[in-house]
Amino acid sequence: MIEGIMPNQGWVWPEHDVMFNYFATEIVKYKRGYQDHCRDFKVAIQAGGHCGVFPRIMSSVFETVYTFEPDGYSFHCLVNNCQLDNIKKFNAALGAKHEMVYQKYRGQHNVGVNNYGRPIEGQVPIMEVRDVTHIDEIALVNIPQIRIDDLGLQNCNLIHLDVEGYEGFIVEGAKETIREFKPVIIVETLTPEAEDFIKSIGYCSLHHTDMNDVVFICK
């Protein structure tokens, strides 16, 4: 385990979540991945922020980290765990459009599996708690969504997305940033349309076994 990512060492964490030890052992692999693949270390963008593990480790590599976590419960933990000046924290979703989205469900044994969607006409958007009974009630949760291109960045060296299949929408809203700065892009999955776009501007992909993710690097 690396320093600062250990149980009972001041981390605010959901008591019913079982993923802390996984992050404690795996996060160092991501730090190596950032260092191996990025050419510069000024600005990193990260979503979802979960309880702060990713932005916390990124802050030791990059000068400035922008982290996005839509779920208010996880964001509370993130804020407490990321009390560093170079971590910019947003309780919002990233996507392709300016709009309100809703939380479709929240995992409790693993709060990182939260999922989001657009309201469907005639249906009430609700949050459905999974995995643990009698811990929360179904609730209406509307969340602001913005685009990476809205940030007006002067630099961008890394975009790391762990957003349960929402990655393609975020890339759609980051096209200007990607074209201008050619950041390393790390994702779990990507839509064919988003992958075609980044490959059309000179990116190639490689599977980083240690991180269990796909890394896209501009040639």
Z-matrix of the N, CA and C atoms (Angstrom, degrees):
N
C 1 1.461
C 2 1.522 1 110.36
N 3 1.322 2 116.13 1 148.04
C 4 1.450 3 119.21 2 -179.75
C 5 1.517 4 109.85 3 -95.33
N 6 1.317 5 114.51 4 161.83
C 7 1.452 6 119.97 5 -177.89
C 8 1.531 7 111.01 6 -58.90
N 9 1.300 8 117.41 7 134.16
C 10 1.454 9 122.30 8 176.77
C 11 1.508 10 115.01 9 88.98
N 12 1.334 11 118.08 10 -9.00
C 13 1.466 12 120.83 11 -180.00
C 14 1.522 13 107.84 12 -118.55
N 15 1.319 14 115.93 13 61.13
C 16 1.455 15 120.43 14 -177.68
C 17 1.524 16 109.74 15 -134.10
N 18 1.323 17 116.92 16 143.67
C 19 1.469 18 119.34 17 178.23
C 20 1.522 19 111.94 18 -57.16
N 21 1.354 20 114.55 19 145.33
C 22 1.464 21 121.33 20 174.07
C 23 1.525 22 113.44 21 63.50
N 24 1.335 23 116.35 22 25.72
C 25 1.456 24 120.36 23 177.43
C 26 1.530 25 110.95 24 -116.78
N 27 1.313 26 115.80 25 40.75
C 28 1.452 27 120.61 26 174.34
C 29 1.514 28 115.39 27 90.79
N 30 1.326 29 118.85 28 5.59
C 31 1.459 30 120.87 29 178.51
C 32 1.520 31 110.37 30 -81.79
N 33 1.337 32 116.40 31 134.76
C 34 1.454 33 122.44 32 172.95
C 35 1.518 34 106.81 33 -89.29
N 36 1.333 35 116.90 34 119.31
C 37 1.461 36 120.95 35 -172.04
C 38 1.526 37 109.85 36 -145.24
N 39 1.342 38 118.47 37 140.49
C 40 1.477 39 120.00 38 177.84
C 41 1.518 40 110.69 39 -59.98
N 42 1.316 41 116.53 40 128.35
C 43 1.455 42 119.50 41 -174.42
C 44 1.520 43 112.77 42 -66.31
N 45 1.342 44 117.27 43 -22.94
C 46 1.451 45 119.93 44 -178.88
C 47 1.529 46 112.77 45 -91.52
N 48 1.344 47 117.12 46 -7.26
C 49 1.460 48 121.05 47 179.34
C 50 1.526 49 109.47 48 -80.50
N 51 1.334 50 116.33 49 136.41
C 52 1.465 51 120.36 50 -173.66
C 53 1.529 52 112.45 51 -107.16
N 54 1.340 53 118.16 52 10.31
C 55 1.461 54 120.67 53 -170.09
C 56 1.518 55 114.60 54 -96.10
N 57 1.321 56 118.78 55 -0.61
C 58 1.461 57 119.33 56 -174.17
C 59 1.526 58 111.94 57 -59.61
N 60 1.323 59 117.66 58 -46.89
C 61 1.464 60 119.98 59 -177.19
C 62 1.522 61 111.72 60 -64.37
N 63 1.338 62 116.42 61 -33.06
C 64 1.464 63 119.62 62 176.25
C 65 1.525 64 110.10 63 -61.40
N 66 1.331 65 116.54 64 -49.78
C 67 1.456 66 119.36 65 179.59
C 68 1.520 67 111.77 66 -63.67
N 69 1.306 68 116.26 67 -37.78
C 70 1.464 69 120.29 68 -178.47
C 71 1.517 70 111.98 69 -59.32
N 72 1.317 71 117.39 70 -34.70
C 73 1.465 72 120.63 71 -178.08
C 74 1.522 73 112.65 72 -92.91
N 75 1.343 74 117.97 73 -28.06
C 76 1.462 75 120.81 74 -173.53
C 77 1.522 76 114.26 75 -91.50
N 78 1.335 77 117.94 76 -23.56
C 79 1.454 78 119.83 77 -170.10
C 80 1.524 79 112.72 78 -64.14
N 81 1.324 80 117.84 79 -30.14
C 82 1.465 81 119.73 80 179.74
C 83 1.525 82 111.03 81 -62.94
N 84 1.337 83 118.04 82 -28.34
C 85 1.462 84 121.28 83 177.99
C 86 1.526 85 110.50 84 -66.68
N 87 1.319 86 115.98 85 -35.74
C 88 1.457 87 119.34 86 178.18
C 89 1.523 88 110.64 87 -69.88
N 90 1.304 89 117.16 88 -39.03
C 91 1.462 90 119.41 89 177.42
C 92 1.521 91 110.39 90 -59.41
N 93 1.324 92 117.24 91 -43.28
C 94 1.470 93 120.38 92 177.11
C 95 1.519 94 110.70 93 -62.99
N 96 1.344 95 116.35 94 -39.51
C 97 1.454 96 119.96 95 178.68
C 98 1.522 97 112.26 96 -62.19
N 99 1.332 98 117.47 97 -44.02
C 100 1.461 99 120.77 98 176.93
C 101 1.522 100 110.29 99 -58.51
N 102 1.312 101 116.13 100 -47.36
C 103 1.462 102 120.74 101 -177.00
C 104 1.524 103 112.34 102 -67.02
N 105 1.326 104 116.60 103 -34.45
C 106 1.460 105 120.45 104 -177.91
C 107 1.525 106 112.69 105 -73.46
N 108 1.338 107 116.79 106 -36.93
C 109 1.460 108 119.47 107 -168.77
C 110 1.525 109 114.80 108 -101.80
N 111 1.315 110 118.60 109 -25.82
C 112 1.467 111 120.32 110 -177.76
C 113 1.522 112 110.61 111 -82.41
N 114 1.319 113 115.37 112 144.18
C 115 1.468 114 120.29 113 178.94
C 116 1.518 115 111.82 114 -92.00
N 117 1.312 116 116.88 115 -23.39
C 118 1.457 117 122.02 116 178.79
C 119 1.518 118 107.72 117 -142.61
N 120 1.332 119 116.95 118 164.69
C 121 1.466 120 119.86 119 -169.89
C 122 1.526 121 111.62 120 -135.98
N 123 1.329 122 115.21 121 43.84
C 124 1.461 123 119.12 122 -179.12
C 125 1.530 124 111.91 123 -87.07
N 126 1.358 125 118.11 124 -51.85
C 127 1.459 126 121.13 125 -172.42
C 128 1.522 127 110.09 126 -134.28
N 129 1.324 128 115.95 127 132.43
C 130 1.462 129 122.72 128 174.03
C 131 1.517 130 109.10 129 -127.71
N 132 1.329 131 116.06 130 142.95
C 133 1.457 132 122.82 131 174.85
C 134 1.517 133 107.74 132 -115.85
N 135 1.330 134 116.20 133 134.21
C 136 1.464 135 120.41 134 -175.59
C 137 1.514 136 110.12 135 -138.18
N 138 1.338 137 116.39 136 135.47
C 139 1.471 138 123.26 137 174.48
C 140 1.524 139 107.06 138 -152.81
N 141 1.386 140 122.30 139 144.29
C 142 1.417 141 127.08 140 -14.86
C 143 1.526 142 113.30 141 -79.95
N 144 1.290 143 109.35 142 143.49
C 145 1.451 144 118.56 143 -174.50
C 146 1.518 145 115.05 144 -70.36
N 147 1.362 146 116.48 145 -17.88
C 148 1.462 147 121.45 146 177.30
C 149 1.525 148 108.79 147 54.54
N 150 1.301 149 119.08 148 -130.17
C 151 1.466 150 122.76 149 -179.73
C 152 1.530 151 112.11 150 -100.24
N 153 1.326 152 116.44 151 11.99
C 154 1.465 153 119.89 152 171.26
C 155 1.507 154 116.71 153 106.25
N 156 1.332 155 118.45 154 2.30
C 157 1.468 156 119.48 155 -176.56
C 158 1.524 157 111.06 156 -64.73
N 159 1.334 158 117.35 157 -49.38
C 160 1.459 159 119.93 158 -177.66
C 161 1.532 160 112.43 159 -63.28
N 162 1.336 161 119.45 160 -52.16
C 163 1.458 162 117.64 161 179.53
C 164 1.519 163 113.13 162 -62.48
N 165 1.319 164 117.59 163 -32.58
C 166 1.459 165 120.31 164 179.64
C 167 1.530 166 111.02 165 -63.31
N 168 1.341 167 117.46 166 -45.82
C 169 1.465 168 119.27 167 -179.46
C 170 1.523 169 110.73 168 -73.02
N 171 1.337 170 117.00 169 -33.57
C 172 1.465 171 119.97 170 177.61
C 173 1.524 172 111.29 171 -64.67
N 174 1.324 173 116.66 172 -32.26
C 175 1.466 174 120.21 173 -177.82
C 176 1.524 175 112.23 174 -66.40
N 177 1.332 176 116.54 175 -17.72
C 178 1.465 177 119.65 176 176.42
C 179 1.525 178 112.02 177 -86.52
N 180 1.346 179 116.28 178 -5.35
C 181 1.465 180 121.27 179 -178.86
C 182 1.524 181 111.50 180 -114.21
N 183 1.344 182 116.65 181 -39.14
C 184 1.462 183 121.76 182 -174.27
C 185 1.526 184 111.36 183 -108.04
N 186 1.335 185 115.42 184 150.51
C 187 1.461 186 120.09 185 179.14
C 188 1.526 187 111.76 186 -65.84
N 189 1.351 188 116.90 187 -39.74
C 190 1.456 189 121.58 188 -179.70
C 191 1.520 190 109.30 189 -137.63
N 192 1.331 191 116.62 190 135.31
C 193 1.463 192 122.95 191 178.61
C 194 1.524 193 108.70 192 -122.91
N 195 1.321 194 116.81 193 126.93
C 196 1.456 195 122.88 194 171.93
C 197 1.525 196 107.40 195 -102.99
N 198 1.324 197 116.94 196 119.12
C 199 1.459 198 119.98 197 -178.31
C 200 1.523 199 110.10 198 -121.67
N 201 1.338 200 115.99 199 140.79
C 202 1.458 201 122.76 200 -176.15
C 203 1.523 202 109.59 201 -125.12
N 204 1.325 203 116.07 202 124.71
C 205 1.462 204 121.81 203 176.56
C 206 1.531 205 108.08 204 -137.31
N 207 1.344 206 117.46 205 109.99
C 208 1.474 207 119.92 206 -176.35
C 209 1.526 208 114.27 207 -71.46
N 210 1.320 209 118.46 208 -33.31
C 211 1.459 210 121.37 209 -174.14
C 212 1.529 211 110.61 210 -74.01
N 213 1.327 212 116.63 211 123.16
C 214 1.458 213 120.36 212 -177.07
C 215 1.518 214 113.53 213 -62.40
N 216 1.318 215 116.79 214 -33.88
C 217 1.467 216 121.30 215 -179.45
C 218 1.529 217 110.62 216 -67.03
N 219 1.336 218 116.15 217 -49.06
C 220 1.459 219 119.88 218 177.78
C 221 1.530 220 111.24 219 -66.61
N 222 1.344 221 115.77 220 -36.11
C 223 1.461 222 119.60 221 -179.14
C 224 1.524 223 111.50 222 -63.79
N 225 1.325 224 116.62 223 -36.11
C 226 1.467 225 120.09 224 175.64
C 227 1.531 226 110.50 225 -57.06
N 228 1.323 227 116.14 226 -45.46
C 229 1.468 228 120.19 227 178.27
C 230 1.528 229 110.63 228 -65.04
N 231 1.338 230 116.11 229 -43.09
C 232 1.463 231 120.45 230 -179.10
C 233 1.530 232 111.42 231 -58.25
N 234 1.315 233 116.17 232 -46.70
C 235 1.471 234 119.90 233 -178.71
C 236 1.524 235 110.71 234 -60.20
N 237 1.317 236 116.64 235 -43.81
C 238 1.462 237 119.77 236 179.82
C 239 1.526 238 112.33 237 -66.91
N 240 1.320 239 116.47 238 -32.33
C 241 1.468 240 120.13 239 -176.67
C 242 1.520 241 113.77 240 -89.45
N 243 1.318 242 117.80 241 -7.70
C 244 1.474 243 121.08 242 -174.57
C 245 1.525 244 110.89 243 -126.09
N 246 1.309 245 116.82 244 52.87
C 247 1.457 246 121.90 245 179.69
C 248 1.526 247 110.53 246 -84.09
N 249 1.322 248 115.10 247 62.71
C 250 1.453 249 122.58 248 -179.86
C 251 1.525 250 108.62 249 -128.77
N 252 1.329 251 116.50 250 140.45
C 253 1.459 252 120.35 251 -174.09
C 254 1.517 253 113.18 252 -65.82
N 255 1.329 254 118.18 253 -24.94
C 256 1.469 255 118.86 254 -175.98
C 257 1.526 256 113.10 255 -91.53
N 258 1.344 257 117.90 256 9.16
C 259 1.461 258 121.81 257 174.58
C 260 1.532 259 108.63 258 -108.16
N 261 1.322 260 116.20 259 115.13
C 262 1.463 261 122.53 260 178.13
C 263 1.523 262 108.41 261 -96.89
N 264 1.320 263 117.03 262 117.45
C 265 1.464 264 122.30 263 -168.19
C 266 1.529 265 111.35 264 -108.09
N 267 1.355 266 115.96 265 131.38
C 268 1.455 267 121.43 266 -177.84
C 269 1.531 268 109.88 267 -127.56
N 270 1.335 269 115.98 268 123.38
C 271 1.467 270 121.02 269 173.88
C 272 1.532 271 107.43 270 -87.72
N 273 1.327 272 115.27 271 73.56
C 274 1.457 273 121.93 272 -175.01
C 275 1.518 274 108.85 273 -157.94
N 276 1.339 275 114.72 274 166.52
C 277 1.462 276 120.81 275 175.46
C 278 1.518 277 109.61 276 -100.73
N 279 1.317 278 116.42 277 151.67
C 280 1.460 279 122.02 278 169.34
C 281 1.525 280 108.52 279 -99.49
N 282 1.327 281 115.90 280 146.45
C 283 1.455 282 119.14 281 179.13
C 284 1.506 283 111.38 282 -168.13
N 285 1.333 284 115.56 283 -157.39
C 286 1.459 285 121.76 284 -175.10
C 287 1.523 286 113.05 285 -96.73
N 288 1.346 287 117.63 286 -16.53
C 289 1.454 288 120.84 287 -173.90
C 290 1.521 289 110.79 288 -138.39
N 291 1.346 290 114.09 289 160.85
C 292 1.461 291 120.83 290 168.33
C 293 1.520 292 107.42 291 -81.04
N 294 1.312 293 117.63 292 110.21
C 295 1.462 294 120.07 293 178.46
C 296 1.527 295 109.40 294 -169.38
N 297 1.308 296 114.88 295 168.13
C 298 1.453 297 120.04 296 173.23
C 299 1.522 298 108.40 297 -89.85
N 300 1.310 299 116.83 298 134.46
C 301 1.453 300 121.91 299 174.92
C 302 1.520 301 107.67 300 -116.95
N 303 1.322 302 116.00 301 170.64
C 304 1.451 303 118.11 302 -178.73
C 305 1.519 304 110.28 303 -127.35
N 306 1.300 305 114.54 304 154.28
C 307 1.458 306 121.77 305 179.55
C 308 1.523 307 108.43 306 -83.24
N 309 1.324 308 115.93 307 118.98
C 310 1.459 309 120.51 308 -176.05
C 311 1.519 310 111.35 309 -81.64
N 312 1.332 311 116.95 310 -40.68
C 313 1.463 312 119.76 311 173.32
C 314 1.516 313 110.32 312 -160.71
N 315 1.287 314 114.75 313 159.82
C 316 1.466 315 121.59 314 178.03
C 317 1.519 316 107.68 315 -125.52
N 318 1.322 317 116.10 316 124.80
C 319 1.457 318 120.17 317 173.54
C 320 1.512 319 110.06 318 -78.30
N 321 1.297 320 117.91 319 144.74
C 322 1.461 321 120.46 320 -178.65
C 323 1.522 322 112.33 321 -105.93
N 324 1.328 323 118.36 322 -42.74
C 325 1.460 324 118.86 323 174.19
C 326 1.519 325 110.91 324 -68.76
N 327 1.329 326 116.65 325 -25.13
C 328 1.457 327 122.41 326 175.10
C 329 1.521 328 106.98 327 -139.23
N 330 1.334 329 116.68 328 95.77
C 331 1.463 330 119.91 329 -174.95
C 332 1.517 331 111.83 330 -70.18
N 333 1.332 332 117.72 331 -6.96
C 334 1.451 333 121.00 332 179.15
C 335 1.511 334 114.36 333 -80.71
N 336 1.329 335 119.09 334 -1.57
C 337 1.464 336 120.27 335 -179.04
C 338 1.524 337 112.02 336 -98.35
N 339 1.323 338 117.61 337 20.22
C 340 1.460 339 120.29 338 175.76
C 341 1.525 340 109.78 339 -56.60
N 342 1.329 341 116.10 340 147.63
C 343 1.449 342 120.43 341 -178.07
C 344 1.516 343 109.86 342 -136.75
N 345 1.342 344 115.43 343 150.77
C 346 1.458 345 120.72 344 -172.39
C 347 1.516 346 110.77 345 -131.73
N 348 1.328 347 116.67 346 159.17
C 349 1.449 348 121.35 347 178.50
C 350 1.505 349 110.77 348 -158.15
N 351 1.335 350 115.44 349 173.36
C 352 1.451 351 121.17 350 177.15
C 353 1.523 352 109.21 351 -90.71
N 354 1.334 353 117.65 352 144.70
C 355 1.467 354 119.86 353 178.05
C 356 1.518 355 111.58 354 -57.38
N 357 1.316 356 116.61 355 141.14
C 358 1.457 357 123.00 356 177.63
C 359 1.524 358 107.91 357 -103.52
N 360 1.312 359 116.11 358 131.42
C 361 1.458 360 120.25 359 -176.52
C 362 1.527 361 111.12 360 -56.00
N 363 1.309 362 114.90 361 129.72
C 364 1.455 363 119.87 362 178.57
C 365 1.511 364 114.13 363 88.12
N 366 1.341 365 117.64 364 -3.72
C 367 1.458 366 120.64 365 179.14
C 368 1.519 367 109.88 366 -117.61
N 369 1.322 368 115.63 367 146.84
C 370 1.460 369 120.91 368 177.61
C 371 1.519 370 108.61 369 -89.95
N 372 1.343 371 117.90 370 121.89
C 373 1.462 372 118.93 371 177.81
C 374 1.528 373 110.84 372 -69.73
N 375 1.297 374 116.45 373 128.50
C 376 1.460 375 121.01 374 -178.17
C 377 1.510 376 110.56 375 -132.01
N 378 1.307 377 115.84 376 158.02
C 379 1.449 378 122.23 377 170.86
C 380 1.519 379 108.03 378 -102.09
N 381 1.306 380 117.35 379 123.38
C 382 1.451 381 121.86 380 178.17
C 383 1.521 382 109.16 381 -108.11
N 384 1.303 383 116.28 382 119.92
C 385 1.461 384 120.77 383 -179.85
C 386 1.518 385 109.55 384 -77.33
N 387 1.311 386 116.74 385 132.42
C 388 1.455 387 121.42 386 179.76
C 389 1.530 388 110.56 387 -108.27
N 390 1.290 389 116.10 388 159.34
C 391 1.461 390 125.14 389 163.98
C 392 1.528 391 115.79 390 80.94
N 393 1.303 392 118.97 391 -36.19
C 394 1.466 393 120.78 392 -177.15
C 395 1.521 394 108.61 393 -125.63
N 396 1.318 395 117.32 394 129.35
C 397 1.462 396 120.43 395 179.93
C 398 1.531 397 110.59 396 -88.32
N 399 1.323 398 114.86 397 151.98
C 400 1.468 399 122.55 398 174.51
C 401 1.527 400 112.85 399 61.26
N 402 1.327 401 117.85 400 32.96
C 403 1.463 402 118.76 401 178.33
C 404 1.520 403 111.54 402 -110.82
N 405 1.321 404 118.31 403 -30.84
C 406 1.461 405 123.34 404 176.60
C 407 1.519 406 108.11 405 -147.69
N 408 1.300 407 115.54 406 163.62
C 409 1.451 408 120.62 407 174.28
C 410 1.524 409 109.10 408 -106.92
N 411 1.329 410 115.99 409 157.33
C 412 1.455 411 120.04 410 174.07
C 413 1.527 412 108.32 411 -58.17
N 414 1.321 413 116.45 412 135.71
C 415 1.454 414 120.09 413 -174.83
C 416 1.525 415 110.26 414 -146.29
N 417 1.313 416 115.75 415 153.97
C 418 1.451 417 122.16 416 174.94
C 419 1.528 418 108.53 417 -82.31
N 420 1.328 419 116.90 418 122.24
C 421 1.454 420 120.41 419 -178.14
C 422 1.525 421 109.05 420 -132.34
N 423 1.310 422 117.12 421 101.13
C 424 1.456 423 122.08 422 175.94
C 425 1.523 424 109.79 423 -96.98
N 426 1.324 425 115.70 424 138.71
C 427 1.457 426 121.05 425 -170.67
C 428 1.523 427 109.25 426 -133.07
N 429 1.345 428 118.92 427 132.66
C 430 1.464 429 119.99 428 176.48
C 431 1.521 430 111.26 429 -71.01
N 432 1.329 431 114.76 430 140.07
C 433 1.460 432 120.64 431 177.11
C 434 1.525 433 109.28 432 -120.41
N 435 1.328 434 116.07 433 135.37
C 436 1.460 435 121.60 434 176.55
C 437 1.519 436 109.08 435 -128.64
N 438 1.329 437 115.91 436 174.62
C 439 1.457 438 121.53 437 178.87
C 440 1.531 439 110.14 438 -106.46
N 441 1.301 440 116.98 439 151.87
C 442 1.464 441 120.32 440 172.89
C 443 1.522 442 110.13 441 -59.30
N 444 1.319 443 117.18 442 -36.55
C 445 1.462 444 120.25 443 179.82
C 446 1.518 445 112.48 444 -63.36
N 447 1.338 446 117.92 445 -19.22
C 448 1.463 447 121.13 446 178.03
C 449 1.524 448 112.76 447 -72.06
N 450 1.315 449 117.34 448 -16.39
C 451 1.459 450 120.13 449 -171.77
C 452 1.525 451 113.08 450 -75.27
N 453 1.320 452 117.90 451 -18.66
C 454 1.461 453 120.94 452 178.87
C 455 1.517 454 112.93 453 61.38
N 456 1.315 455 116.55 454 42.82
C 457 1.462 456 121.09 455 -175.30
C 458 1.519 457 112.02 456 -69.13
N 459 1.323 458 115.28 457 148.99
C 460 1.458 459 122.18 458 173.67
C 461 1.521 460 111.87 459 -95.82
N 462 1.320 461 115.84 460 -7.93
C 463 1.459 462 121.95 461 179.79
C 464 1.520 463 108.13 462 -162.70
N 465 1.322 464 117.09 463 154.44
C 466 1.457 465 121.36 464 173.95
C 467 1.523 466 107.78 465 -160.63
N 468 1.315 467 116.00 466 117.65
C 469 1.460 468 121.44 467 -176.40
C 470 1.515 469 113.91 468 -107.55
N 471 1.340 470 117.00 469 -19.51
C 472 1.458 471 120.72 470 -177.82
C 473 1.524 472 109.89 471 -151.90
N 474 1.336 473 115.70 472 136.83
C 475 1.461 474 122.59 473 166.89
C 476 1.520 475 106.52 474 -123.31
N 477 1.333 476 116.57 475 114.99
C 478 1.461 477 121.61 476 -179.34
C 479 1.526 478 107.75 477 -117.58
N 480 1.340 479 115.80 478 117.51
C 481 1.462 480 121.90 479 -174.41
C 482 1.515 481 110.93 480 -118.34
N 483 1.335 482 115.91 481 124.60
C 484 1.458 483 122.57 482 174.85
C 485 1.522 484 105.99 483 -131.84
N 486 1.333 485 116.16 484 79.75
C 487 1.459 486 120.64 485 -165.90
C 488 1.527 487 112.78 486 -130.88
N 489 1.311 488 117.04 487 30.84
C 490 1.462 489 121.88 488 168.99
C 491 1.525 490 113.36 489 54.89
N 492 1.329 491 116.48 490 47.28
C 493 1.458 492 120.87 491 175.41
C 494 1.513 493 115.53 492 91.84
N 495 1.327 494 117.93 493 0.99
C 496 1.463 495 121.87 494 -178.13
C 497 1.531 496 112.12 495 -92.29
N 498 1.326 497 116.55 496 3.74
C 499 1.462 498 121.56 497 -172.25
C 500 1.529 499 113.31 498 -57.40
N 501 1.336 500 116.33 499 -41.32
C 502 1.466 501 119.48 500 -176.74
C 503 1.508 502 113.14 501 -60.98
N 504 1.335 503 117.93 502 -36.88
C 505 1.455 504 121.64 503 178.18
C 506 1.531 505 110.77 504 -66.41
N 507 1.322 506 115.90 505 -37.75
C 508 1.464 507 119.30 506 -179.71
C 509 1.521 508 110.64 507 -67.63
N 510 1.323 509 117.16 508 -41.44
C 511 1.471 510 120.68 509 176.46
C 512 1.528 511 110.21 510 -60.90
N 513 1.321 512 116.83 511 -39.60
C 514 1.466 513 120.93 512 177.90
C 515 1.528 514 110.79 513 -57.64
N 516 1.327 515 116.65 514 -38.04
C 517 1.458 516 120.89 515 179.72
C 518 1.511 517 113.90 516 -88.10
N 519 1.320 518 116.96 517 10.09
C 520 1.470 519 121.05 518 -178.40
C 521 1.522 520 112.16 519 -126.34
N 522 1.324 521 117.74 520 14.19
C 523 1.464 522 120.33 521 -172.91
C 524 1.522 523 113.26 522 -59.59
N 525 1.326 524 116.94 523 -41.31
C 526 1.468 525 119.66 524 -179.25
C 527 1.523 526 110.34 525 -65.47
N 528 1.318 527 116.27 526 -43.03
C 529 1.473 528 120.66 527 179.48
C 530 1.518 529 110.84 528 -63.81
N 531 1.326 530 116.89 529 -43.33
C 532 1.465 531 120.92 530 -179.22
C 533 1.522 532 111.00 531 -65.61
N 534 1.331 533 116.66 532 -43.87
C 535 1.469 534 119.63 533 178.84
C 536 1.529 535 111.81 534 -60.44
N 537 1.333 536 115.86 535 -40.79
C 538 1.462 537 119.39 536 -174.13
C 539 1.516 538 112.97 537 -75.96
N 540 1.343 539 117.74 538 -42.49
C 541 1.459 540 120.05 539 -169.75
C 542 1.524 541 114.09 540 -108.53
N 543 1.323 542 118.36 541 -14.64
C 544 1.467 543 123.00 542 179.82
C 545 1.537 544 112.00 543 50.89
N 546 1.323 545 118.49 544 52.66
C 547 1.470 546 119.86 545 -179.10
C 548 1.524 547 111.58 546 -69.89
N 549 1.318 548 116.74 547 156.80
C 550 1.454 549 121.17 548 166.01
C 551 1.524 550 107.37 549 -63.81
N 552 1.339 551 116.92 550 137.51
C 553 1.463 552 121.73 551 -179.46
C 554 1.521 553 108.48 552 -121.57
N 555 1.328 554 116.94 553 123.78
C 556 1.457 555 122.52 554 179.78
C 557 1.523 556 108.34 555 -118.06
N 558 1.342 557 116.31 556 125.53
C 559 1.458 558 120.94 557 -176.68
C 560 1.522 559 109.90 558 -141.53
N 561 1.333 560 115.54 559 157.66
C 562 1.461 561 121.09 560 169.46
C 563 1.517 562 110.35 561 -77.73
N 564 1.333 563 115.61 562 -42.72
C 565 1.458 564 121.57 563 -178.56
C 566 1.513 565 108.31 564 -151.99
N 567 1.327 566 116.31 565 161.70
C 568 1.460 567 120.27 566 -178.33
C 569 1.527 568 108.22 567 -148.72
N 570 1.326 569 116.70 568 141.23
C 571 1.453 570 120.05 569 177.33
C 572 1.524 571 109.62 570 -67.62
N 573 1.337 572 118.01 571 152.92
C 574 1.471 573 119.93 572 177.71
C 575 1.529 574 112.36 573 -56.36
N 576 1.340 575 116.99 574 -37.57
C 577 1.458 576 120.35 575 -179.22
C 578 1.520 577 111.47 576 -64.50
N 579 1.337 578 117.03 577 -43.73
C 580 1.462 579 120.60 578 179.85
C 581 1.522 580 110.91 579 -67.63
N 582 1.336 581 116.26 580 -39.67
C 583 1.469 582 119.53 581 178.75
C 584 1.524 583 110.70 582 -65.99
N 585 1.320 584 117.39 583 -40.68
C 586 1.464 585 120.28 584 177.79
C 587 1.524 586 110.84 585 -60.83
N 588 1.333 587 116.29 586 -40.24
C 589 1.459 588 119.79 587 -179.67
C 590 1.526 589 111.34 588 -62.10
N 591 1.329 590 117.28 589 -52.62
C 592 1.459 591 117.84 590 -175.05
C 593 1.538 592 111.55 591 -68.62
N 594 1.308 593 117.39 592 -31.73
C 595 1.465 594 118.94 593 176.56
C 596 1.525 595 111.01 594 -70.61
N 597 1.336 596 116.91 595 -28.97
C 598 1.463 597 120.26 596 179.63
C 599 1.520 598 112.33 597 -68.80
N 600 1.333 599 117.55 598 -19.15
C 601 1.472 600 119.87 599 179.32
C 602 1.527 601 111.46 600 -107.74
N 603 1.334 602 116.27 601 18.80
C 604 1.455 603 119.36 602 168.85
C 605 1.507 604 117.23 603 107.88
N 606 1.336 605 118.16 604 10.50
C 607 1.459 606 120.33 605 -179.12
C 608 1.531 607 110.74 606 -87.97
N 609 1.321 608 114.62 607 150.38
C 610 1.453 609 121.38 608 168.82
C 611 1.525 610 107.86 609 -127.43
N 612 1.311 611 116.87 610 159.37
C 613 1.458 612 120.74 611 -175.54
C 614 1.511 613 110.83 612 -113.99
N 615 1.327 614 115.26 613 151.00
C 616 1.455 615 121.61 614 172.85
C 617 1.514 616 108.14 615 -145.23
N 618 1.315 617 115.90 616 148.04
C 619 1.457 618 120.66 617 178.84
C 620 1.524 619 108.46 618 -92.18
N 621 1.304 620 115.21 619 121.46
C 622 1.458 621 121.14 620 178.99
C 623 1.525 622 107.24 621 -96.10
N 624 1.306 623 116.31 622 100.28
C 625 1.464 624 121.26 623 -172.03
C 626 1.516 625 112.53 624 -57.44
N 627 1.330 626 117.08 625 -42.48
C 628 1.458 627 120.06 626 -176.76
C 629 1.529 628 111.80 627 -61.38
N 630 1.330 629 116.71 628 -35.48
C 631 1.453 630 120.41 629 -174.94
C 632 1.524 631 112.75 630 -92.83
N 633 1.328 632 118.35 631 -10.34
C 634 1.458 633 122.25 632 -177.68
C 635 1.531 634 111.91 633 57.86
N 636 1.308 635 116.92 634 30.88
C 637 1.449 636 123.04 635 -179.57
C 638 1.522 637 109.51 636 -131.80
N 639 1.343 638 114.56 637 170.73
C 640 1.463 639 120.29 638 174.17
C 641 1.513 640 108.00 639 -102.72
N 642 1.318 641 116.51 640 134.08
C 643 1.463 642 123.19 641 179.92
C 644 1.518 643 108.13 642 -109.92
N 645 1.323 644 116.55 643 126.60
C 646 1.463 645 122.13 644 175.41
C 647 1.520 646 108.75 645 -108.32
N 648 1.321 647 115.29 646 125.68
C 649 1.464 648 121.67 647 -177.36
C 650 1.522 649 108.61 648 -125.75
N 651 1.323 650 116.52 649 135.73
C 652 1.451 651 120.01 650 178.17
C 653 1.515 652 109.40 651 -77.79
N 654 1.309 653 116.90 652 130.41
C 655 1.476 654 122.47 653 -175.72
C 656 1.513 655 110.03 654 -64.18
